[in-house]
Structure formats: structure tokens, C-alpha cells
Amino acid sequence: MKIRIELDDSLNDIEVVIRASHLSEELEQIQQALSQVSRPQLIFYKGSSEYFLDLADILFFETDGTRIFGHTRDNAYEVKFKLYELENSLPKTFCRISKSSIVNTRSIYSLDKSFSGTSTIRFYDTVKQIHVSRHYYQLLKEKLRETR
């Protein structure tokens, strides 16, 4: 592997280009490492306290009016990002499932589809559940195939 850094005063942001003959596991690991570096630090709020949670503990994010909450198995914490900002910065294990929700696909225990076309996601070791809109159902199914 060859690494080259070029400095250009005219650039406003960092650009990383990787050239390879094919996509390998090593390239995917590099991509994940780079996305970790550029990902904003999420701080979760509850009352007057700040919490620094592992994203793996987050089941889903959802809107409640103008506020965004990250749900763990036992609690819900407010975050100061918009849902679209979270969607762009979260790891690939997170997937948009409705206009108001993003789910951690690694936490999904079951996906129940009803005759009416709505689907319900259930999670490991909790009674929390969330609904998937019909528009995002196929995207979720593809993401589950990729990440499982």
C-alpha cells in the first residue's frame, strides 16, 4: 500500500481519494476508520446531565416534535443534531426507516410485517418497538442483508 498526502491551499475541506483495482476487506476497514475520524462526537442529554454513550447501545433515533431522541434499551436521551445530520454521520449499521426515525440494524430482533403494509421492529431485551414506513421497508431489508 502506498500513502501520499498532497497539500493544496485552495481547498476548504479535506478530500480523501483511494485508488484500487477492486474493493477488498482491507479497503472497507480503511473506509470505516476514516469515517470514525470525521464523525462528530455525539453527546446525549437527559435533564441537566450530559452522557457519552456508545453508539452500539443506541437502538434508534426518533423525532418528538422539534427534538431528537436516541433510545437505549432503558432510556431516551436528547441529541442536538437534526435527523438528516445524524443520517449522514452515523455508521453504516444505522438506517433511515421513516421520515422521523433511524434504526441501528445490529439491534433488531425481529421485523414483523402486517397485512396493512406497516412493519414493526422489535429489539433484543426490551419492550421498545418502532414502525417502518412502507417507503423505507425495502431499503431496510437491503441494509439488513448487508450488515448481517
N, C-alpha and C positions, 0 to 999 in steps of 0.2 A: 504494500500500500504506500502511496506517495501522498504527502500532505503539503499544500502550498498555500501561503497566505499572501494576498495582494492588498496593499493599502491604496485607497482612492479617496482623496479629499472631497470629491464631488458627490459622494454617496451620503445619504441621510440615515440609512439603516444598514445593518449587516445582511449580506446575502451569502448563503452557503449553497454551492453547487457541487454535487457529487457525480462523477462520471464513472460508469462501469459498463461492462459488457452484458451483465444480467443482474437481476435482483437476487441477493443472497441473504441468508440469515444474519450474516455479519453487517450488511448494509441496513437491515431493519433495526439491529441493535444500535447502530450509529445514529439512525434517524430518531429512535426513541430517546437516546441520550441527549441529542441536540434539542429535542422538543422539551425535555425536562429543564434544560438551561433557560429556554426562552419562556417557559410557563410562568405566569405571575403567581406569587405566593398567595394562596387563599387563606384568609383569616375569617373565622366563623365567630358570630356574635350571639350571645344569649344574655339578656339583661344588660348589665354593665360590664360583663366579662368577655374577654377575647379568648378564643380557643384555636389551637393549631392542630387540626385533625389530619390523619392520614386519609388521602382520597379513597383508598380501598375500603374504608369504613363507611363511606357515603353510599347509600342505596340509590337515591335520586335527588334531583333538584326540581323545585316547582315554584311557580309564582302564586302569591296570595295577595291580590290587589296590585300594589306597586312594589311589594317586597318580594325578594327571592329567598327561599329556604333550602338548605341542604339537610336531608333526612338521614339519620343513622337508624339503627335498629330501635333505639330507645328515645331519641331526642330529635328535635328540629332546631337548626341554627340558621340565623340570618347571614347572608353574604352581601357584600356591597358591589357586586357586579351585575350587569344585565344578563339575561339568559343567553342572548346571542354572543356576548363576550365569553361566557363560560363555554358555550358550544365550540367556539374557535380555539380555546386554550386547554380544554380538558384532554386527557389521554384518549387514545382510540377505543378504549373499552367503554366509553360513555357514548350514548346515542340519543338523539332527539326522538321523542315518541309522541309529542303533541306540541301545539303552539305554546303550551305553558309548562312542559316537563322535559327533563333529560334524565336518562336512567343509566346506572352502572350495570352493564351487561354481565359482569362477573358475579353480581349479587342475585341474579334472577334464579328463582327456584322453579317457577312454572309460568307458563303463558297459556291462559285459558281463553279460547275464542268462543263467543256466543253466536246464536243464530242471527241476532240483530246486527252483527258485524263489529261490535265492540270487543275489545280484548282486555283482559285483566292480567297484570303482572303480580305475582306473589314472590316474596323474598324468604330466604333462609332465616329461621329462628325469630320471626316477628309476625305480628298480625297486620303490619302495614302492607298496603297494596296500592297500585296505581293503574290507571286506564291508558290504553294505547289508542290513538285515533286511527281510523281506517287509512288515512292518508300516509301515515308513518309505519304501518304494520309491516309492509314488505321490506322497508329499509331496516327495521329491527331484526327481521328474520335473517337477512343477509349478514348483518353485523354479528348476530349470534353464531352463524356458521363460521365466520372469520375468526372470532375470538375464542371459540370453544375448542 
